[in-house]
């Protein structure tokens, strides 16, 4: 499952080079979504079941936050949500930090 998500996101990003002005563009948050998925898999050793982009917040002139909700399943079969904040510099596209918050709510 983990590899499937990574492959799908890679294909989406690869196809962005083929997009024309009339085609649907890859969202700005896609890069940060890939980071959110990979970091969550690394931290929790889980399968990603679902993925939702919550939105972007401008924190300061040189720091923005993309927020994601990932629904995951651990190796024991327990399912839970992980909210992921990805902070970055919008001008340089440099990653600042990734924060996680677990929840058992959908």
QUISUL-V558719 format. One record per pair of residues at least 24 apart in sequence whose ideal C-beta (glycine too) atoms are under 7 Angstrom apart, sorted by the first residue. I is the first residue (numbers start at 0). J is the second residue. D is the distance in whole Angstrom. If there is no record, write none. Layout:
<<I:J:D> <I:J:D>>
This chain:
<<0:46:4> <0:47:7> <1:40:5> <1:46:6> <1:47:7> <4:36:6> <4:47:5> <8:32:7> <8:33:5> <8:36:7> <28:52:5> <28:55:7> <28:65:5> <31:65:4> <31:85:4> <31:87:7> <32:67:6> <34:85:6> <34:94:7> <34:97:7> <35:67:4> <35:69:7> <35:83:4> <35:85:5> <36:69:7> <38:97:5> <39:69:5> <39:71:7> <39:81:5> <39:83:6> <39:99:7> <42:99:6> <43:71:6> <43:73:7> <43:81:7> <44:74:7> <45:71:4> <45:72:6> <45:73:5> <46:71:7> <46:72:5> <47:71:6> <48:72:6> <48:78:7> <61:88:5> <61:90:6> <62:86:6> <62:88:6> <62:95:6> <63:87:6> <63:89:5> <79:103:5> <80:104:6> <80:105:7>>
